[in-house]
Amino acid sequence: MNYKMHILVCGGTGCRASASAQIITRLEECLRDKNLEDEVQVIATGCFGFCEKGPIVKIMPDNTFYVQVKPDDAEEIVNEHIIKGRKVERLLYKDPERKVAVSDSKHMGFYKKQLRIALRNCGFIDPENIEEYIARDGYSALAKCLTEMKPEEVIAEIKLSGLRGRGGAGFPTGMKWEFASKYQADQKYVVCNADEGDPGAFMDRSIMEGDPHSIIEAMAICGYSIGATKGLVYIRAEYPLAIHRLQVAIKQAKEFGLLGENIFGTGFHFDIEIRYGAGAFVCGEETALIHSMEGQRGEPTMKPPFPAEAGYLNRPTNVNNVETLANIPVIITRGANWFNKIGTERSKGTKVFALAGKINNVGLIEVPMGTTLREVIYEIGGGIKNGKKFKAVQTGGPSGGCLTEKHLDVPIDFDNLLASGSMMGSGGMIVMDEDDCMVSVAKFYLDFTVEESCGKCTPCRVGNKRLYEILDKITQGKGTMEDLDTLQNLSQVIKDTALCGLGQTSPNPVLSTLNNFYDEYVAHIRDHKCPAGKCKALLSFHIDPELCIGCGLCARNCPVDAIVGERKSPHFIDTSKCIKCGTCIEKCKFKAISTR
Amino acid sequence: MTQIKLSKCKIDQLVALCDEHGNQPGELINILHKAQELFGYLPREVQEVIARQLNIPVSKVYGVVTFYSFFSMTPKGEHPISVCMGTACYVRGAEKVLDEFKRLLNINVGETTPDGKFSLTSLRCVGACGLAPVVLIGEKVYGRVVPGDVEKILQEFQ
């Protein structure tokens, strides 16, 4: 059918949480009422990335980008935009600086500096329709590999591209493929690591939800290169939508003869199965992941042997992360020499980051390697929320560290982040402001690590627990200066002796906050003060009688009735009842309540 | 052998489930996923049946069930509440929201109210970071939740 117009509605998890499925239903109803269902098609796409302003609706071909759309807006979009050709002004994005409406995403600060390679199809195509993927050169890379290139030529191309693993460690992908190709076995495996466990990172999920065929195509290319005919996707059970889209995509690829027997008539066979994770962060480590796929506890084992030699069922196995794979088809079609012109000397291409926390534009972004943190936070991210002061940005999740003001102009790549005391990790980027306590943040990550440690090796199982206890003591105001030395020494021991990547990196949040925010630790210990006002044990709430007008709003909202006072006269907080929840501070219109 | 308290028909379903997966120990995690869908949780009796069918020790099944956070040995409440404690939600105040749920329901994380109505868990990132802090009750997603909203949210389910 030839449609004249398309309405693209974000069908990613974030926008679906804000009723994007109902928007689609309402749009379709409105189009049917006006007999336009044969001329205008509504498509549920993958993530557009601009989650802060979701749900997003985009009208093609005129490229109008509507933000924060509600199901009730459907009628106006159809009546005004589709029928009368007039843009619905109130739903357009308002540029916060110039205060003007911007209708084309290309001119928005959020998108200007982005370069979308791994996310190239997210938000453009219907992920549940293979023909849309094919229309955007989908499966042409696989065709090129199978019909024009030898397996070793494909590996050489990937090596030349300089692509490094996007899952965390940044190992060169081409080399990994080459290792796996060298071992002989009756069966080899290609594994896609879709066990995205880093809290606050959701790029892998968005790629699988928005462009599942790119993963299938890349896995088949990898299979051809290393001599594997079986692929396995290890995906978190917590990602129902991504699982569904992947299942649909695998089925369609089989129907089109792009998976299965004798692909493109070349005699190459390749099949993909899905394996489900069950919620264990350590399963992102490749040996742990392989054990989990075998139905066991996901505990890591010593390397060597590397999975390339003895992986799944003891056969040579190549494990790549979702984002890494999403880059493969483009590298083949556009060439390694196009890809390796993007980025920095030792980190080629782009990186997807999940930008979140105290930032104006929360979302999924993709930028060339070498972009600075300042550009990401202030230009793309639109700066800090509510005009607060930037304090730190945490990269690399529980394995990474906190970077500060002085790191803002560091070009982001694998080596620079490592040198600055953090790491790339999977690409979580959490921005923190003056109200965030760095000791609490370190404690938060250690709490995560303690819970997720598999318990196999002592440094990680016991050491992290001890780190957590010391941090907890400090946040209670009971720490000593010796504790700071213990933190430092114990962290180093854990890093040096833990069995796998989880333990070896788990003290990073402690070390980086100690390095960059030593004074804040000291304030907790010596002065019994939490400068950010986060650590409850060190706070007490007070009402300034000069500023309080006695409106009673705080008392009405206090969940434990700890605030007393006559109407129109200053109120008081009964500190024995107060649970320090902070509701009164949020509610007070006269800034009369503060913490000491 | 322990007395099995499950109904005969449920046991038959479970046995059939193991058969579908060829009673292969390598399929244990897939079987546990399906079994949890069937029963809502994985009590001891269910683990014993699976161990018998797959011809592996119960300790191995138990080891796997307790290793992964997705598997639960206690039944969830009628309305399972999950508060996202991913980093993005944490820095936007998820801890206070979780505290408020704990206070109002008078239960801790991992527990169910005595009337079986609500259970409370924290989870790591649902990926709706733009809506942080996020709370899930059943399938329903609540975004940008502040402690003051909690009472109202709970009232929807009373």
Contacts between the chains, C-beta under 8 A, distances in Angstrom:
chain1	res1	chain2	res2	distance
A	13	B	126	6.8
A	13	B	127	5.1
A	13	B	128	6.0
A	14	B	127	6.6
A	14	B	128	4.3
A	14	B	129	7.3
A	14	B	130	5.3
A	14	B	131	6.6
A	17	B	126	7.8
A	17	B	128	4.7
A	17	B	131	6.0
A	17	B	134	7.4
A	17	B	141	3.8
A	17	B	143	6.3
A	18	B	131	6.9
A	18	B	141	7.9
A	18	B	143	6.8
A	51	B	128	7.4
A	51	B	129	6.5
A	51	B	130	3.1
A	51	B	131	7.8
A	52	B	130	4.8
A	53	B	130	7.9
A	54	B	130	5.8
A	197	B	124	7.2
A	198	B	125	7.8
A	199	B	85	7.3
A	199	B	86	3.5
A	199	B	87	5.0
A	199	B	88	7.7
A	199	B	90	8.0
A	199	B	124	4.2
A	199	B	125	4.2
A	200	B	86	4.9
A	200	B	87	3.9
A	200	B	88	4.6
A	200	B	125	5.7
A	200	B	129	6.3
A	201	B	125	7.5
A	202	B	125	6.8
A	202	B	127	3.5
A	202	B	129	6.8
A	205	B	127	5.3
A	206	B	127	7.7
A	237	B	33	6.3
A	237	B	70	5.4
A	238	B	70	7.0
A	238	B	123	7.4
A	238	B	126	7.5
A	239	B	127	8.0
A	275	B	29	7.7
A	275	B	30	7.6
A	276	B	29	6.6
A	276	B	30	6.5
A	276	B	33	5.7
A	277	B	68	7.7
A	277	B	70	7.8
A	278	B	29	5.9
A	278	B	32	7.3
A	278	B	33	7.0
A	278	B	68	3.4
A	278	B	69	7.4
A	278	B	70	4.0
A	278	B	71	5.9
A	279	B	68	5.2
A	279	B	69	3.7
A	279	B	70	3.8
A	279	B	71	7.9
A	280	B	67	6.3
A	280	B	68	5.2
A	280	B	69	6.7
A	281	B	124	7.7
A	292	B	29	6.8
A	294	B	26	5.4
A	295	B	24	7.8
A	295	B	25	5.8
A	295	B	26	4.5
A	295	B	27	6.0
A	295	B	28	3.8
A	295	B	29	5.2
A	295	B	30	7.7
A	295	B	64	7.3
A	296	B	28	7.7
A	296	B	64	6.8
A	297	B	63	5.5
A	297	B	64	5.7
A	297	B	67	4.3
A	298	B	67	6.6
A	298	B	68	7.5
A	354	B	88	7.9
A	354	B	129	6.5
A	356	B	87	7.3
A	356	B	88	3.5
A	356	B	129	3.9
A	356	B	130	7.8
A	356	B	132	6.7
A	357	B	87	7.2
A	357	B	88	5.5
A	357	B	91	4.7
A	357	B	92	7.1
A	358	B	91	6.2
A	358	B	92	7.3
A	362	B	88	7.3
A	362	B	129	5.5
A	362	B	130	4.3
A	362	B	132	7.3
A	363	B	130	6.4
A	394	B	87	6.8
A	397	B	87	7.3
A	428	B	87	6.7
A	430	B	87	4.7
A	430	B	88	6.0
A	430	B	91	6.2
A	432	B	91	5.8
A	436	B	91	5.8
A	441	B	91	7.7
A	444	B	87	7.3
A	444	B	90	5.7
A	445	B	87	8.0
A	448	B	124	7.3
A	454	B	67	7.3
A	557	B	148	6.3
A	559	B	100	7.0
A	559	B	103	7.1
A	559	B	147	7.3
A	559	B	151	7.9
A	579	B	99	7.9
A	579	B	103	7.4
A	581	B	96	6.0
A	581	B	99	6.9
A	581	B	100	7.1
A	581	B	147	5.7
A	582	B	96	6.7
A	582	B	147	7.8
A	583	B	147	5.8
A	583	B	148	5.9
A	586	B	146	7.1
A	586	B	148	7.6
A	587	B	148	7.8
